Amino acid sequence: MTVRGQLVRFALVGVVNTGTYYGCYLVLLTWLPYVAAHVAAFVLSMIGSFFLNSYFTYRTRPTWRKFLLFPLTNAANFTITTCGVYLLVDVLGFSRTYAPLIAAAAAIPITFVVSRTIMLRPDPAAYAEPSPAAGPASASPSASAPVPSRAARIDK
C-alpha cells in the first residue's frame, strides 16, 4: 500500500477516533471536570485507534510491543490537544464543548508521521539468528540466507 493510501486510511480512522473521543468526552463531561473528561476520553479512544490502525490503516498484526509503543504516537497529539483545549477554553474563552475539536486539527500531521514509524517498524525478533538448538534446519546460518521481506518482518 502506498503512503497516500495509508494517509487516506489514517484520516478515516482519525474521523472514527475523533467521533469516539468526542462522544466519550461529552458523556464524561456530565460527571467530570473538562480536563479529566478529556484525559479519560483520550485514553479510551487511543485503545480503539491502535486496533483500527493496525488492521485497517497499516494492515499489520497487532503485537504487545506495538501496543506498548503506540502511546508514543499520541504523546505529541495529547500534548498539543491538552494545551490547545486549555488555551482555547481558559485563555481565549472558547466553549469547552467545541475546543477539543479545534485543538485536535493541529496534531494530525505529527500523529501520522509518528504512528507510521511505530506501526511499520520491523520487529527486532525478525532479525534474530536461529540458535543451533532451535531445530534441525541448519547448525550455522548461511551467509547467503535471504533477509525477510519488509512485509514478513512487520508481522513477526
N, C-alpha and C positions, 0 to 999 in steps of 0.2 A: 504494500500500500504506500502511496506517495505521502509526502509531508502535507501536501494540500488536503488530501483525503483525511488524514489524521486530524488536521486542523478543523475541518468541517465536522467530523465526528466529535471532536473535543468541544466544539461550540454547541452541538446538540446536547451532549452530556452536561455542559455548563448550564443550558437552559433548564434541563430537568433538575439539576443540582440546585440551581438558584430557586426554582419553584419549591423544592423540598425544604431548602433552608428557610425561605420566606414564610412558608406555611407553618413550619415548626416555630419560627421566631414569633409569629403573630399569636399562636396558641400559648407559647410560653410567656409571652408578654402580659397575659392576663394574670399570671402568678408571680412573675419575677421582674426585677428592675431591668431596663432595656439592655444594659451591658451583659448581665447574666443570661438573659434570653438569647442574646447574640452569640455568646460563647457556647451555650448548650446546643443551639440550633446548628452552629457551625460544625461542631464535633459529629453530630448525627448525620448531617449531610455529607461530611467528608468520608465517612464509612461507606455510604452508598456510592459516592463518587469513585472511590477506589475500585469497587467491583464493576461499575459501568465502564470506567476507563480501561480496566483490564480486559474485559470481554469484548466491548464494543469499539472503543477508540483504537487501542493498540493490538487487540486480538492476541493477548498473551495470557498464559495461565497465571492466576494469582498465586503468590507464594507468601510465606510468612515474612521472608526477607523484604519483598516489595511492600508488603503491608506495613512493616515497621519503618521503612524508609519513606513511604507515601506522605506522612505528615510534613516532611520537608518540602514537598511540592506546595503545600498550603501555608508554610511558615510566612512567606512573603505576602501571600494573599491575606492571611489572618492579620498580619501587622498593618498592611495597607487598609483593609476594611475596618479594623477596630479603631485605628487612629482616624480614619475617614468618618466613621459613624460619630465618634466623639466630637471631632471638629465640626461636622455638619450640624449636629444637634446642639451641643453646648456653646460653641463659639459663633456659628453662623445662624443659629436659630431655626434650622430646618425641622420639619416634622420627623419625629422618631420613627414614624411608620414608613416613610419613604427613604430615609437616609441610607439604610443598608444597600438598597438597590443602586443608588448613585455611587456609593463608595466601592461597590464590587466591580464596576466597569473599569476602574483604573488598574485593577490587579490581574485582569485576564491575560495579557501578553506574557507577563512574568511567570504566571502559573503554568501556562502551556509549555514554555521552554524547560522549566524545572521538571514538570511532570513527564515530558517526553524523555528527558535524560534518565530519570529513575526507572520508568516503566520499560524502556528498551535497553537498559544497561545489562550487559552479559553477566550471568551468574558466575562467580569465581569457581564453583564446582564443575562447570563445563570445561575448564582448563586443567583440572586435576589429573595428574598422571595416575594410571591404574597401578595398584601395588601388585607385586608378584603373587601375593596370597589371594588376590581378588578373584582369580579364576584361571581357567586353562587357556585363555586367549593367547597370551604371549608373556614370556618371562621378562622381556625387556621391550620397552616401546620402540617402535621403528622410527628412524629419523624421517622416513617418508610417509608417516601416518598422516592422514588428512586432518586438517583442523576443522572442527564442526562449523557448519554454516551459521551465520548470524541468527537465522530463524531457529535452528536447533539449539543454539546456546541460550536463547531467550526462554525457552520452555523448560529448561533444566532447573 
